[in-house]
């Protein structure tokens, strides 16, 4: 599907801004690590398991929240990777620049970012009823942003993934509230 000029301009401007950070050893390490931690929703599944077993927010709510978030990760992955991405079939950014760290290159199309979708869906669901929920949204932002930083996604893919993740997370939270 063809992108609009406005989306192209947004992506180009965002990439130019992000490029100022690339090559910084700390930023490279943080964002490559965040990108790897977000592969297959691993960081979010680990946090869902932790929520389940720690009983944070009350045992019954924690068990339900952990199971709900784990199931949501599976649902959103199928919905995004098989559904939405197949509709858009957007090419990923092409980068010839050497990467400072190993990075798994996905086979799916680019829009929306699955890492951003998974991150914000999980942040919504895992933050409910916990005193540490405020930490999850900044973590979600780091994982989402990392995908543009490592040049696996365009910035607009990340924005689209954030929106999709919030919609899925809020919808699941509405229809499957914590006990």
C-alpha positions as CSV (number, residue, x, y, z in Angstrom):
1,X,0.0,0.0,0.0
2,X,1.4,3.4,-0.9
3,X,2.3,5.8,1.8
4,X,1.3,9.4,1.7
5,X,3.7,12.3,1.4
6,X,2.8,13.4,4.9
7,X,3.7,10.0,6.3
8,X,7.0,9.9,4.3
9,X,7.9,13.4,5.6
10,X,7.1,12.4,9.2
11,X,9.2,9.2,8.9
12,X,12.1,11.1,7.4
13,X,12.1,13.8,10.0
14,X,11.8,11.3,12.9
15,X,14.6,9.2,11.4
16,X,16.8,12.3,11.1
17,X,16.2,13.1,14.8
18,X,16.7,9.5,15.9
19,X,19.9,9.4,13.9
20,X,21.4,11.9,16.3
21,X,21.3,9.2,19.0
22,X,22.5,6.3,16.9
23,X,26.2,5.5,17.5
24,X,26.0,6.6,21.1
25,X,27.2,3.5,23.0
26,X,24.7,3.8,25.8
27,X,21.8,4.5,23.5
28,X,22.8,1.7,21.2
29,X,23.0,-0.8,24.1
30,X,19.7,0.3,25.7
31,X,17.6,0.3,22.5
32,X,19.1,-2.9,21.0
33,X,18.5,-4.6,24.4
34,X,14.9,-3.3,24.5
35,X,14.3,-4.4,21.0
36,X,15.5,-7.9,21.8
37,X,13.5,-8.0,25.1
38,X,10.4,-7.2,23.1
39,X,10.9,-10.1,20.6
40,X,7.8,-12.3,20.7
41,X,6.5,-10.2,23.6
42,X,9.0,-11.9,26.0
43,X,9.3,-9.0,28.4
44,X,5.6,-8.7,28.7
45,X,5.0,-12.4,29.1
46,X,7.6,-12.5,31.8
47,X,5.9,-9.6,33.6
48,X,2.5,-11.3,33.2
49,X,4.0,-14.4,34.8
50,X,5.5,-12.3,37.6
51,X,2.2,-10.6,38.2
52,X,0.5,-14.0,38.4
53,X,2.9,-15.4,40.9
54,X,3.6,-12.4,43.1
55,X,-0.1,-11.6,43.8
56,X,0.5,-7.9,43.4
57,X,-2.8,-6.1,43.7
58,X,-4.4,-9.1,45.5
59,X,-4.0,-12.8,44.6
60,X,-7.2,-13.2,42.7
61,X,-6.8,-10.0,40.7
62,X,-3.1,-10.8,40.1
63,X,-3.9,-14.3,38.8
64,X,-6.6,-13.0,36.5
65,X,-4.5,-10.1,35.3
66,X,-1.5,-12.3,34.5
67,X,-3.6,-14.8,32.6
68,X,-5.6,-12.0,30.8
69,X,-2.3,-10.3,29.7
70,X,-0.7,-13.5,28.6
71,X,-3.8,-14.4,26.5
72,X,-4.0,-10.9,25.1
73,X,-0.4,-11.1,24.0
74,X,-1.2,-14.2,22.0
75,X,-4.4,-12.6,20.5
76,X,-2.8,-9.3,19.6
77,X,0.2,-11.1,18.0
78,X,-2.1,-13.2,15.7
79,X,-4.4,-10.2,15.0
80,X,-1.5,-7.9,14.1
81,X,0.9,-10.3,12.3
82,X,-1.6,-12.2,10.4
83,X,-4.4,-9.7,10.1
84,X,-3.3,-6.1,9.9
85,X,0.2,-6.5,8.5
86,X,-1.1,-8.6,5.7
87,X,-3.5,-5.8,4.8
88,X,-0.8,-3.1,4.6
89,X,2.2,-5.1,3.4
90,X,4.5,-2.2,4.1
91,X,8.2,-2.6,3.4
92,X,10.5,-2.2,6.3
93,X,13.2,0.5,6.3
94,X,16.2,-0.4,4.3
95,X,19.5,0.3,6.1
96,X,23.0,-0.5,4.9
97,X,24.5,0.9,8.1
98,X,26.3,-1.7,10.2
99,X,24.5,-2.7,13.4
100,X,26.5,-2.5,16.7
101,X,24.6,-5.5,18.1
102,X,22.9,-8.6,16.7
103,X,19.3,-8.2,15.9
104,X,16.6,-10.6,14.7
105,X,15.1,-9.4,11.5
106,X,11.4,-10.2,11.3
107,X,9.8,-11.7,8.2
108,X,6.5,-9.9,8.5
109,X,5.7,-6.6,6.9
110,X,6.3,-3.3,8.7
111,X,3.0,-1.7,9.7
112,X,2.1,-1.6,12.5
113,X,5.0,-2.4,14.8
114,X,4.2,-5.6,16.7
115,X,6.6,-4.6,19.5
116,X,4.8,-1.3,20.0
117,X,1.4,-3.1,19.9
118,X,2.4,-5.8,22.3
119,X,4.0,-3.2,24.6
120,X,1.1,-0.9,25.0
121,X,-1.5,-3.6,25.1
122,X,0.4,-5.3,28.0
123,X,1.1,-2.0,29.7
124,X,-2.7,-1.3,29.8
125,X,-3.5,-4.7,31.1
126,X,-0.7,-5.2,33.6
127,X,-0.9,-1.7,35.0
128,X,-4.4,-2.2,36.3
129,X,-4.6,-2.7,40.1
130,X,-0.9,-2.5,40.8
131,X,1.2,0.1,42.6
132,X,4.0,-0.3,40.0
133,X,1.8,0.2,37.0
134,X,3.3,3.7,36.3
135,X,6.6,2.0,35.3
136,X,5.0,0.0,32.5
137,X,4.2,2.8,30.2
138,X,7.7,4.2,30.1
139,X,9.0,0.7,29.6
140,X,6.5,0.2,26.7
141,X,7.7,3.5,25.2
142,X,11.3,2.4,25.3
143,X,10.5,-1.0,23.6
144,X,8.3,0.7,21.0
145,X,10.9,3.5,20.3
146,X,13.6,0.9,20.0
147,X,12.1,-0.4,16.8
148,X,12.6,2.9,15.0
149,X,16.0,3.3,16.6
150,X,17.3,0.0,15.3
151,X,15.8,0.7,11.9
152,X,13.4,-2.2,11.8
153,X,10.4,0.0,11.7
154,X,9.5,3.5,10.4
155,X,8.4,5.9,13.1
156,X,4.9,5.9,11.8
157,X,4.8,2.1,12.2
158,X,5.6,2.6,15.9
159,X,2.9,5.3,16.3
160,X,0.4,2.9,14.6
161,X,1.4,0.1,16.9
162,X,1.0,2.2,20.0
163,X,-2.5,3.2,18.9
164,X,-3.5,-0.4,18.0
165,X,-2.0,-1.7,21.3
166,X,-3.9,0.9,23.4
167,X,-7.2,0.1,21.6
168,X,-6.7,-3.7,22.0
169,X,-5.6,-3.3,25.7
170,X,-8.5,-0.9,26.6
171,X,-11.0,-3.1,24.8
172,X,-9.9,-6.2,26.6
173,X,-9.8,-4.3,29.9
174,X,-13.4,-3.1,29.3
175,X,-14.8,-6.5,28.4
176,X,-12.7,-8.6,30.8
177,X,-12.3,-6.3,33.9
178,X,-10.3,-7.4,36.9
179,X,-12.3,-9.1,39.7
